[in-house]
Amino acid sequence: MKNRIHELRKSMKLSQEDVAKRCKVTRQTINAIENNKYDPTLQLAFNLATVLDTTVDKLFASEE
């Protein structure tokens, strides 16, 4: 699943650590999601969307 986390995070001038703290996960989790090595839970996806001021469907896209 492709995501726009890195792109949106950078545009908001947030570090992986900043996003991780706001989502109550580790920086390594954010890194793994950004690098498509881990798919977040539904709750974490909603948290990420909230932190990055977007919607889940705009944050994630299935790879076809």
Phi and psi in radians as a Rosetta constraint file:
Dihedral C 1 N 2 CA 2 C 2 CIRCULARHARMONIC -1.405 0.35
Dihedral N 2 CA 2 C 2 N 3 CIRCULARHARMONIC 2.649 0.35
Dihedral C 2 N 3 CA 3 C 3 CIRCULARHARMONIC -2.488 0.35
Dihedral N 3 CA 3 C 3 N 4 CIRCULARHARMONIC 2.861 0.35
Dihedral C 3 N 4 CA 4 C 4 CIRCULARHARMONIC -1.935 0.35
Dihedral N 4 CA 4 C 4 N 5 CIRCULARHARMONIC 0.349 0.35
Dihedral C 4 N 5 CA 5 C 5 CIRCULARHARMONIC -1.022 0.35
Dihedral N 5 CA 5 C 5 N 6 CIRCULARHARMONIC -0.891 0.35
Dihedral C 5 N 6 CA 6 C 6 CIRCULARHARMONIC -1.004 0.35
Dihedral N 6 CA 6 C 6 N 7 CIRCULARHARMONIC -0.852 0.35
Dihedral C 6 N 7 CA 7 C 7 CIRCULARHARMONIC -1.038 0.35
Dihedral N 7 CA 7 C 7 N 8 CIRCULARHARMONIC -0.849 0.35
Dihedral C 7 N 8 CA 8 C 8 CIRCULARHARMONIC -1.218 0.35
Dihedral N 8 CA 8 C 8 N 9 CIRCULARHARMONIC -0.680 0.35
Dihedral C 8 N 9 CA 9 C 9 CIRCULARHARMONIC -1.053 0.35
Dihedral N 9 CA 9 C 9 N 10 CIRCULARHARMONIC -0.801 0.35
Dihedral C 9 N 10 CA 10 C 10 CIRCULARHARMONIC -1.132 0.35
Dihedral N 10 CA 10 C 10 N 11 CIRCULARHARMONIC -0.693 0.35
Dihedral C 10 N 11 CA 11 C 11 CIRCULARHARMONIC -1.140 0.35
Dihedral N 11 CA 11 C 11 N 12 CIRCULARHARMONIC -0.460 0.35
Dihedral C 11 N 12 CA 12 C 12 CIRCULARHARMONIC -1.623 0.35
Dihedral N 12 CA 12 C 12 N 13 CIRCULARHARMONIC 0.044 0.35
Dihedral C 12 N 13 CA 13 C 13 CIRCULARHARMONIC 1.022 0.35
Dihedral N 13 CA 13 C 13 N 14 CIRCULARHARMONIC 0.751 0.35
Dihedral C 13 N 14 CA 14 C 14 CIRCULARHARMONIC -1.901 0.35
Dihedral N 14 CA 14 C 14 N 15 CIRCULARHARMONIC 2.496 0.35
Dihedral C 14 N 15 CA 15 C 15 CIRCULARHARMONIC -1.519 0.35
Dihedral N 15 CA 15 C 15 N 16 CIRCULARHARMONIC 2.918 0.35
Dihedral C 15 N 16 CA 16 C 16 CIRCULARHARMONIC -1.033 0.35
Dihedral N 16 CA 16 C 16 N 17 CIRCULARHARMONIC -0.664 0.35
Dihedral C 16 N 17 CA 17 C 17 CIRCULARHARMONIC -1.097 0.35
Dihedral N 17 CA 17 C 17 N 18 CIRCULARHARMONIC -0.729 0.35
Dihedral C 17 N 18 CA 18 C 18 CIRCULARHARMONIC -1.032 0.35
Dihedral N 18 CA 18 C 18 N 19 CIRCULARHARMONIC -0.850 0.35
Dihedral C 18 N 19 CA 19 C 19 CIRCULARHARMONIC -1.121 0.35
Dihedral N 19 CA 19 C 19 N 20 CIRCULARHARMONIC -0.753 0.35
Dihedral C 19 N 20 CA 20 C 20 CIRCULARHARMONIC -1.033 0.35
Dihedral N 20 CA 20 C 20 N 21 CIRCULARHARMONIC -0.800 0.35
Dihedral C 20 N 21 CA 21 C 21 CIRCULARHARMONIC -1.084 0.35
Dihedral N 21 CA 21 C 21 N 22 CIRCULARHARMONIC -0.731 0.35
Dihedral C 21 N 22 CA 22 C 22 CIRCULARHARMONIC -1.190 0.35
Dihedral N 22 CA 22 C 22 N 23 CIRCULARHARMONIC -0.503 0.35
Dihedral C 22 N 23 CA 23 C 23 CIRCULARHARMONIC -1.661 0.35
Dihedral N 23 CA 23 C 23 N 24 CIRCULARHARMONIC -0.045 0.35
Dihedral C 23 N 24 CA 24 C 24 CIRCULARHARMONIC 1.046 0.35
Dihedral N 24 CA 24 C 24 N 25 CIRCULARHARMONIC 0.783 0.35
Dihedral C 24 N 25 CA 25 C 25 CIRCULARHARMONIC -2.316 0.35
Dihedral N 25 CA 25 C 25 N 26 CIRCULARHARMONIC 3.115 0.35
Dihedral C 25 N 26 CA 26 C 26 CIRCULARHARMONIC -1.497 0.35
Dihedral N 26 CA 26 C 26 N 27 CIRCULARHARMONIC 2.792 0.35
Dihedral C 26 N 27 CA 27 C 27 CIRCULARHARMONIC -1.050 0.35
Dihedral N 27 CA 27 C 27 N 28 CIRCULARHARMONIC -0.621 0.35
Dihedral C 27 N 28 CA 28 C 28 CIRCULARHARMONIC -1.103 0.35
Dihedral N 28 CA 28 C 28 N 29 CIRCULARHARMONIC -0.587 0.35
Dihedral C 28 N 29 CA 29 C 29 CIRCULARHARMONIC -1.131 0.35
Dihedral N 29 CA 29 C 29 N 30 CIRCULARHARMONIC -0.791 0.35
Dihedral C 29 N 30 CA 30 C 30 CIRCULARHARMONIC -1.091 0.35
Dihedral N 30 CA 30 C 30 N 31 CIRCULARHARMONIC -0.747 0.35
Dihedral C 30 N 31 CA 31 C 31 CIRCULARHARMONIC -1.043 0.35
Dihedral N 31 CA 31 C 31 N 32 CIRCULARHARMONIC -0.801 0.35
Dihedral C 31 N 32 CA 32 C 32 CIRCULARHARMONIC -1.104 0.35
Dihedral N 32 CA 32 C 32 N 33 CIRCULARHARMONIC -0.684 0.35
Dihedral C 32 N 33 CA 33 C 33 CIRCULARHARMONIC -1.168 0.35
Dihedral N 33 CA 33 C 33 N 34 CIRCULARHARMONIC -0.807 0.35
Dihedral C 33 N 34 CA 34 C 34 CIRCULARHARMONIC -1.009 0.35
Dihedral N 34 CA 34 C 34 N 35 CIRCULARHARMONIC -0.625 0.35
Dihedral C 34 N 35 CA 35 C 35 CIRCULARHARMONIC -1.653 0.35
Dihedral N 35 CA 35 C 35 N 36 CIRCULARHARMONIC 0.288 0.35
Dihedral C 35 N 36 CA 36 C 36 CIRCULARHARMONIC 0.981 0.35
Dihedral N 36 CA 36 C 36 N 37 CIRCULARHARMONIC 0.599 0.35
Dihedral C 36 N 37 CA 37 C 37 CIRCULARHARMONIC -1.802 0.35
Dihedral N 37 CA 37 C 37 N 38 CIRCULARHARMONIC -0.100 0.35
Dihedral C 37 N 38 CA 38 C 38 CIRCULARHARMONIC -2.676 0.35
Dihedral N 38 CA 38 C 38 N 39 CIRCULARHARMONIC 2.297 0.35
Dihedral C 38 N 39 CA 39 C 39 CIRCULARHARMONIC -1.665 0.35
Dihedral N 39 CA 39 C 39 N 40 CIRCULARHARMONIC 2.214 0.35
Dihedral C 39 N 40 CA 40 C 40 CIRCULARHARMONIC -1.247 0.35
Dihedral N 40 CA 40 C 40 N 41 CIRCULARHARMONIC 2.761 0.35
Dihedral C 40 N 41 CA 41 C 41 CIRCULARHARMONIC -1.155 0.35
Dihedral N 41 CA 41 C 41 N 42 CIRCULARHARMONIC 2.877 0.35
Dihedral C 41 N 42 CA 42 C 42 CIRCULARHARMONIC -1.056 0.35
Dihedral N 42 CA 42 C 42 N 43 CIRCULARHARMONIC -0.738 0.35
Dihedral C 42 N 43 CA 43 C 43 CIRCULARHARMONIC -1.079 0.35
Dihedral N 43 CA 43 C 43 N 44 CIRCULARHARMONIC -0.761 0.35
Dihedral C 43 N 44 CA 44 C 44 CIRCULARHARMONIC -1.157 0.35
Dihedral N 44 CA 44 C 44 N 45 CIRCULARHARMONIC -0.652 0.35
Dihedral C 44 N 45 CA 45 C 45 CIRCULARHARMONIC -1.048 0.35
Dihedral N 45 CA 45 C 45 N 46 CIRCULARHARMONIC -0.761 0.35
Dihedral C 45 N 46 CA 46 C 46 CIRCULARHARMONIC -1.140 0.35
Dihedral N 46 CA 46 C 46 N 47 CIRCULARHARMONIC -0.702 0.35
Dihedral C 46 N 47 CA 47 C 47 CIRCULARHARMONIC -1.085 0.35
Dihedral N 47 CA 47 C 47 N 48 CIRCULARHARMONIC -0.781 0.35
Dihedral C 47 N 48 CA 48 C 48 CIRCULARHARMONIC -1.069 0.35
Dihedral N 48 CA 48 C 48 N 49 CIRCULARHARMONIC -0.765 0.35
Dihedral C 48 N 49 CA 49 C 49 CIRCULARHARMONIC -1.062 0.35
Dihedral N 49 CA 49 C 49 N 50 CIRCULARHARMONIC -0.722 0.35
Dihedral C 49 N 50 CA 50 C 50 CIRCULARHARMONIC -1.120 0.35
Dihedral N 50 CA 50 C 50 N 51 CIRCULARHARMONIC -0.844 0.35
Dihedral C 50 N 51 CA 51 C 51 CIRCULARHARMONIC -1.068 0.35
Dihedral N 51 CA 51 C 51 N 52 CIRCULARHARMONIC -0.667 0.35
Dihedral C 51 N 52 CA 52 C 52 CIRCULARHARMONIC -1.633 0.35
Dihedral N 52 CA 52 C 52 N 53 CIRCULARHARMONIC 0.192 0.35
Dihedral C 52 N 53 CA 53 C 53 CIRCULARHARMONIC 0.933 0.35
Dihedral N 53 CA 53 C 53 N 54 CIRCULARHARMONIC 0.913 0.35
Dihedral C 53 N 54 CA 54 C 54 CIRCULARHARMONIC -2.579 0.35
Dihedral N 54 CA 54 C 54 N 55 CIRCULARHARMONIC -2.979 0.35
Dihedral C 54 N 55 CA 55 C 55 CIRCULARHARMONIC -1.916 0.35
Dihedral N 55 CA 55 C 55 N 56 CIRCULARHARMONIC 2.809 0.35
Dihedral C 55 N 56 CA 56 C 56 CIRCULARHARMONIC -1.053 0.35
Dihedral N 56 CA 56 C 56 N 57 CIRCULARHARMONIC -0.757 0.35
Dihedral C 56 N 57 CA 57 C 57 CIRCULARHARMONIC -1.171 0.35
Dihedral N 57 CA 57 C 57 N 58 CIRCULARHARMONIC -0.456 0.35
Dihedral C 57 N 58 CA 58 C 58 CIRCULARHARMONIC -1.469 0.35
Dihedral N 58 CA 58 C 58 N 59 CIRCULARHARMONIC -0.377 0.35
Dihedral C 58 N 59 CA 59 C 59 CIRCULARHARMONIC -1.427 0.35
Dihedral N 59 CA 59 C 59 N 60 CIRCULARHARMONIC -0.634 0.35
Dihedral C 59 N 60 CA 60 C 60 CIRCULARHARMONIC -2.131 0.35
Dihedral N 60 CA 60 C 60 N 61 CIRCULARHARMONIC 2.532 0.35
Dihedral C 60 N 61 CA 61 C 61 CIRCULARHARMONIC -2.445 0.35
Dihedral N 61 CA 61 C 61 N 62 CIRCULARHARMONIC 2.405 0.35
Dihedral C 61 N 62 CA 62 C 62 CIRCULARHARMONIC -1.273 0.35
Dihedral N 62 CA 62 C 62 N 63 CIRCULARHARMONIC 2.539 0.35
Dihedral C 62 N 63 CA 63 C 63 CIRCULARHARMONIC -1.525 0.35
Dihedral N 63 CA 63 C 63 N 64 CIRCULARHARMONIC 2.157 0.35
